Amino acid sequence: MKLTVIGGGLKGCAAARAAKKLGFDVTILESRQTLGHEITAACQEWLKSGKSEITVQTGAVGKSLLSQQLDMGNNVLLNAQAGGILASKNTAAGVLAATPFGTHLLKSDLVIDTQGLLFADIKEQIAEYRYNLTVVNMNHPVFLPEIEVPASFGLTDNKVRIHLSVRPDSIVIELRFAKQVNKTAVVNPQRELPALRRISFDVFEHLTQTHPAFKDAKLHNMCHNELTLHNVKRQQTIDLCGYHVLETQLPEPLGVTALYDMYDDIASEIARISEGISPSADADRIITANGDIDLSLCKTFKDPAVEFRNGLTLTSVQLPANLIPVRENVPVMVAGGGTSGIQTLEALTDSGITAALADICAMPGGTRTLGMVMGYWHGHKKGRNETFDAESAKLGRKYHIGENGSELYLNNLLTKANENHYYFNTLVCGCDKSGKKVNSLILCDMGGLFRIEADVFVDATGDGVAAYLSGAAYELGDKRDGNVQTYSTWGENLWKMTNFMENRFHGDNDMIDMDSYEDQLRGMYLGQHDNSDIRYSPLLTVRESRRIIGDHVQKLDEIWDEKVFDDTICVTLTPFDQHGKGSSIYDDMELAKSVGKEQRARIPYRSYIVRDLENMLVTAKAYSATRDANTIGRMNADLRHAGYAVGLAAAQAIKQHKSIRDIDLTPVQDELKSQGILPDWTFVEPTKNTVSELIELCEANDIEAMLKLYRTTDSGTIKALESYYMSHKDSDTALSLAAWHDLPGAAEAAYQRLLSILYASKANEDEKIAEYVSALRLFAPLIRNSKLDHDQLKAIIDLSCSGGRCYYAKDHGYYGKIYGYERIDGWKAPHFKFLYLLSQAVERNPHESLVEPMENLLRKEYIGGFATINNEAPDSPLIGHSMSPIFCALLELRLAASAARCTSALGFDLLKKYSNEDRSILRKFAKKELIAIGDLSAVSPYTGDLTFE
């Protein structure tokens, strides 16, 4: 028997536990990325224990609640909201679940609603918002339970309440605001957050000026503190067998004994209502707050993006848009309120355009605030960034808050004009369009489904969710094997750090497949499991996600050539910052380094226009670019400018009454220039070196000069390279360039030099050989020009090694860690990249004679054996938590694929093992290879092109 719990708060977790003990197959739907939001999201660091208080570590609460549910075998669907109830005649048959992948039918025999807002009649009434502020650097303890403040602040009883905190020099001040609320406020209480936070800062400032204990105090970590709403009276308008709104209420105040009693009451309630429940029939309709939707009018389909391997079934459904109510119609709708989206909204506000904004999180800021990535190491820091940082610093000094708090406060202050159009904790889950025109986006909050209509839509989700749901074409990961950059989930230390790298909780846990809901959940689980007990980020900081195909796809060549576009509206200033394996062969040759000179790049307006849609723009990291080119546009500083620029363009479309493609960009570019977002060099053609200058720079190991000479097709330049090679035959650089351009005799010389480096490396396998970068640059041209026969390949394979031991999880007691010591970051080590090149060479020229050397290579320590690590470790409910280091596994898989193409039984067996991997990216590639190879009866080369972009 299946049971679904709507809401993953304290009541929801208790209900799920009780139902599991009764034998139900339980699924929890929670809109956030953490459980127990009454404590974790509200940052309530205390519980009552009799007449006293005990401190609570909010991070530990969230971790333990999640582990408890997973240990019991319950399904925990985060970033999921109930949009309605499935029904068969007069009986509940499941839930309509909304996720960033759309809307889905979740079959269930019993539905327990812990929120009770889908069908609640909520009259206008006075209710109470509560907001908790963590205060650090106190001069001395505050023993008073309450402090009186002036009535002008509008606090309940004109008092702030003082509570314990887990930090030794800190407290939590609780603020309560009595306000009139209606149903909109109840289903989306965070709409009041900006206004109430401003009052909260003023209350705190008052305390610093009037109470000695607060004189030197500072506010801490404002970005995670959600509002909570209390004392709301509601009445249910539905009576449906199998659908039950949980009657047991949270204790007031939250206390240790009271929470135990609450669990007992919930367990009794679940036992009572589950008596006599029988398996539900197939649903025939969806009950929503605005009426029933006949399922015969809906299109159902199986979507691989929401497939689960544990038996959980989500059937995707396309709903008739005309049966979903329109909540408002605005000129511009912005999906996503992170680093880029909040600036899009600000640009629209500055332009006098009313816009709505919806975000999956409870407050704005995204990676920059909620993700705890407060600084930016690269990017164009002038322009609005310079102004913004100065203003933030000023506010930080005024209110005694750090960069994080001032950033978020300023975001809220500057977007004040649009506060009534915010939709927080709201999922974008669908689209209504006519042809290529988007009419409205479908959203879901605690009150169910609704739509927002607009003339122009801006996708600032970072994952391209709105464009994806609107049917836009996109790319994700490496075209060959699907690998992406790693993600992080940050946490908080108690001690002070000299720099952010001392924070042990940022992770780089693994690769996440953003096209798989199951894999996204795995990332959320992993990000919490080993994180801080004090507090951790409530969202993944994903470095690489969908890249929406635009009217222009920015390419690496355009960046390296510093190409000037007439329609440039944004620039970037960053090196190629890759947390993972790049796709370009130039990256394999260590020519697109992750650390080095910042690249000046211009991004044209066309890269922000969604190709397949008439009225949608995309900003944030999902803008249109090739995979490697996209890495230069994802820094916070540049994303902020991109958001503002796209917002100005959307505003001009409204003001000029034109389509987004036909607007006059002049006013946009003029404004961007005046604000310094487009610096003086934006439209200036770069100076060019002569060939002799480039060759001289190459000898000095100048990467940019090398790239220009590798990429040249000019016959005069190639002639000069031939002379250079003839006079510098002892130079690995000259030899590599000659082999790249297939100059006479260069291929054989490059092969012989490559062998000499490999001999040295094999003799010193535990060392990083200095010449190994040269080996990469000699090997790549031979692959590019198909200059290696099978005997030569066999010799290279026999001499290949791992370059020493990697940072292996078993040796260090931490599964999933990829950062290391002996092999640096794995993917950064030249030996790793050489073996990657080797896999490409073999798969393009497979032969049975290579089976034995490839199998010997796969059996070598630190190269093979990673496919079985997850079978050696104890079973863990955290999907993939017992796995091998991701880049070691990825390398083994690529080598196995190339070996299998040579008819290697070992390679084929490894592909079958990886086809059952818990990590979606590896599993998908292994399955794709098995299909391509078919069987081991014939050698089948991979015919796809190498990536030379």
ZIMOJO-V509190 format. One line per field, one symbol per residue. phi: phi as a letter, one per 30 degrees, with the letter a starting at -180 (. if undefined). Layout:
phi = ???
This chain:
phi = .cbcccjcddddddddddddddjddcbccbddcbciddcdddhdcbbdbiccbbdbddddddddddddddddiddccdhbbdclcdbbhcbdbkbdccbdckcbccdadbcccdcicdbdccddacbbdbbccdcciddadccddbbdbedddideihbcccbdbdddcbbccccbbdbdbbdedddbddedeeddddddddddedddccbedcecdbdbhddcdddbcbiccbbdcbbbeicbdeddcddbddbddddddddddddddddddddidceddddcaccbdckdcddddcccaccddcdbccjdbccdbccdddccdcdabbdbcccjcdeddddedddddddicdbcbbbdddadjhedcddicdcbdbjdddidddddddddddddddchbdedddddddedddcedcedcdbchbcdbabcbciccddaccbbbdcjdabbcadbcbccdicidddedciddabbidddbidbddcbbcbccdddbdadddddcdjhdacbddcbdedddedddddceccdddabddadcddbbdcddcdbcdcdeddddhdccdcdbabbbaddccclddcdddddchcbddblddcdbccdeddccdedbdbbcbbiddddadedddddccdeddddddddddddddddddddhbdddcdddeddddddddcidcdedeccdddcdddddddddedciddddeedddddbddddddddddeddcbddcdddddddddchdeiddddddddddddddddddbddcddddddddddcdedddechccddddddddddcdbdijdcdceddbibdjdcdbcdchcidddedddddddddddddcbdaddcdddddddddddiccjddcdddddeebddeidccdeddddddedddddddddciddddddddddddcdddddddddddddddddiacdbdbddcddddcb
